[in-house]
Amino acid sequence: MTSASVPTITSLVDAARAAASAAADYQRGLDRSAIDREYKLNAHDIVTEHDKRSEQIIVDALSAAVPDARILGEESGHQGGDGPVAFIVDPIDGTSNFAAGLPLFCVSIGIEIDGALVGGVINAPILHQEFFSDDTGAYLNGERLGPHTMKPQQDSLVLSSFPGNRDFSDHPDIALDLAGALRSDTSALRSLGTAALELAYVAAGWADAAMLLSIKPWDVAAGFHLVEQAGGSVRAWSGEPGVESDGGMTPLHMRPAYVACAGQDRLPTLDLIAERVHSHRAGASPN
């Protein structure tokens, strides 16, 4: 693979799968009974030495496979070359789960060509689940995913941690009001503590929808592509004035709020919640 031509999507996904697998092997071999943690912003945002080591394993593998690729990593930021291919890397999504000994964490790698998502890999090491997507579809351990039929909203299972800390900090009245609507209008609400796995489980049809309203691109890039390639739908909101929820220039995975559904039908209450929070953040009326 050289900068003279763009690698095939298949070869890029293969490179991402190999890199994620190497990091997953490293994570599986760890004793997670006593892991030291560092704090980024606060006790809700932690990192461990293993996040950093896992990211280096991934960066080394991707750089060797696609030397001119750009890499955006959660822990190390932007690095790499200046080619059309970019990898968006979360070495351990669900670090709090990882550090506590829970199995709900994963490696997530999204793949872009010229800013557009073309593939994704989500590897859950302890659960032995490898999700990936390319231009042919979405897969779990080699088996094709989707399409799925959506349940009615009142029967739906939703994966979300809404309302989160930022919601209560920025708009407590709206958060409380909408949290009640979310619980009353759906059948079940669960939070896994990892956005990437939540999206993967929507792609698998194990949940009807996933929603988060404060997120980073490395948490969702791979998952968004998985959901769409499995026949699902994603809407994302920027919270910025003048950027429409579905028609703005900012790519979906670069926006901080989303509702992803397992099928093409939407869950109106979830979209309403995201619309109201978007309007509040953009400075418009939240009503």
N, C-alpha and C positions, 0 to 999 in steps of 0.2 A: 504494500500500500504506500503510495507516494502522493506528494502534493500535486502531481501532474494531472491526476484525475480523482474524481470522488469515488471512494470505495462503494461497493454494493451494500445495500441495506442488510442483506444476509450476513456479509462479512463483519459489518459493524455490530450487529446483534450477537454474533458468535464471539467477537472480542469482548463485549460487555458481559456476556454470560461467563466466559472464562475468568474475567477479572472478578466478578461477583462471587464465583465459585471459590476462587483462591482466598478471598476475604472470609467467606463463610467457613471454609476449612479451618482457617486460623481461629475464628470465633468459637467454633465447636470444640476446639482443643483446650479452651481456657477453663480454669477453675473460677466460676463466677460466685463463689460463696463469700468472697471478701474483696470487692473491687473498690479501689479508691476513686473518688469522684472530685471533679473540679466544678466550680460554678461559673457560668457565663454571665448572664444578667442577674439571676436570682436562683433560689432553690428549685424552681420549676424548669430551669434551663441548664442542664448539666452536661458535662463531657468527661470521658475517661481516656486514659492513655491508649486504650484499645480502639476507640474511635479514630484517633490519630494514626495509629499503626495500621488499622484496616484501610484507611484512606490512602496511605502511602503504598500499600500493596496494590490497591486498585489503580492508582495513578501510574505506578511503575508498569503495570501490565498493559494499560491502555496506551501509554506513551510508546511502549515497544511495538504494539500492534498497529497504531495509527500515529506516526511520529509528528505530524503537523496538526493534530487535533487540539482544539481548545478544551480545557477541563475546568469546570466550576465545581469545586468541592465545598461541602459545608464547613469543614475545618480549616482548609488552606486557601479558600477563595479561588480567584482566577489564576490559571497557569497554563503552560503548554504552548502550542504553536499558533499559527494564524490561518489555518485552513478552514474550509467550509463546515467541517464536522465538529460538533461539540458534544461532550459528555457531561451530564449534570448528575453529581454523585452525592449520595448520602451514605456514608460507610456503615452507620448503625442508626436506622430510624427506629425510635423506641428505646433510647438510651436508658431512660429510667427503668423500664422493664428489664432490659439487659443487665443493669447493675444490681437489680433486686433479685435476679435469678429466674424471672419469668421467661417463658419461651417466645413471647410475642414481640419479636424485633426482627429486623431484616436489613439486608443490603439493597439499596435502590439506585439504579442507574438509568437515567433517561438519555435518549440519543436524538440530537438535532442535526439537520443539514440545512444550512443557510437560515437558521432560526426556526425551522418547522420541525416538530416532533415526527420522527420516523420509526422509533422503536423504544422498547423499555424492557428492563429486567428487574424483577423483585425476587430476592432469594432469602427465604426464612430458614436459617441454618439448623436450628433445633427441631423444627417441624418438618424438615426435609421437603419443603415446598419451593419449587422453582417456577415462577411465573415469567413469561416473556411474551413480547409482541413484536411483530414485524409487519411488512406490507401484505402478508397473507392472512393474518388473524392474530388471535391471542391464545396462549397455551398455558396449561398447568402440567408440569412433569410430562410434557409431550402431547397431552390430550387437548384437543381443540375446545375452546370456551365459547359459549353463546351460540345463537342469540337467546335472550331470556324474555319471558313475558312478565311484565310488572304486575304486582298485586295492587288492589285498590289501596289508597292511602291509609284507610283505617285498619288494614291488615298488614301494613308494611313494617319491616324491621329496618331501623335506621342506625347507622354507625356515626356517632358524633360526640364530641365533648362540649358542644355548645350548651349553655354559655360558659366561656372560659374566662380566665383572669382579665384579658384585655377587654372583653365584653362588659364585665362588671365594672372595670375601671373607667372605660370610655363612655358607656351609656347604660348605667345600672337599671334605670326604669324600663328601657326598651328590652334589655336582657331578661329581666324578670317576667315581663309581659309575654315575650315570645317564647321563653322556656316553657311556660304553661301551655301555650298553643301547640308546641312541638310534642309534648307528652300526651296531650289530650287527643290530638289528631292522628297519631300513629299507634301501632300495636305495641312496639317495643323499641327501646332506645338503649344502645350500648356504646361504650367508649373503649377501644382497644389500646389506646396510648401510642399508636403508630399510624399516621395518615397513609403511608404507603401500603401497609397490609390491609387497611380498611378499603382502599381503592381496589386492591387485588381481589378482595373478597366480594366486592360489588361486581367486578368483572367475572368472577366465578359463579355469580348468581346466588351466593350464600346470604347476601343482604340486598335489600331493595335500593338503598341509597346511602351515600356518605356525605357529610357536610362539615366543613370547617370554615371559619370566618377570619382566621389569622394564621397564615401559613407561608412557607418559603418554597421556591421552585424545586429545590432538591428533594423535598418531601413528596411532590406530586407529579413531577414530569413523567416518570415511568408509569405511574398509576393512571394518569389521564389517558395515555396512549393505550394501555391495556383495556380500560373501560370502553373506549371508542371502538377498538378493534374487536371487542367481544359483542358489539352491537348496542352498547349503552350510549348514554348522552351526558355531556358535561356542560354546565354553565359556570362562568366565573365572573367575579366582580372586582373592580380595581379599587373602589373607594376614592377615586379621583374625579374631580369635577370635569365634565366634558367627555369622559370615557364611558360609553354606553356599556351596559352589562354584556351584551352579545355582539356588538358591532364595532368595538374600539380597535385600535391598531395594536394594542398590547397583547401579545400571545396569551392564551388562557393560562398556561402554567407559570406565567410571570405575574399573575394577579393573586392577591392574598386571600380571596374568599371564593368558595366554590360549593356547588351541589352537583354530585355525580350520581346518575341513576343507572340501574342495571339494564333498562330498556329505553326505548324512545319516549315513552310516556313519562310525564313529569309528576312530582309530588308537590301540589300547589303551596302547601304550608311552608315547605322548605325553601322554595323559590321566593315566597313572600318574605320570609325571615331574612334571606340574603339581600333582597332588594331594599328592605328597610335599613339594614345595617350599612349597606352601600350608600344609600341616600344620606344617612347621618354622617358618615365619614367624609362624604363629598361636600358637606355643608348645606345640603338641601333639607327640606322638611322631612322628618322620619315617618310622617303619616301617609 
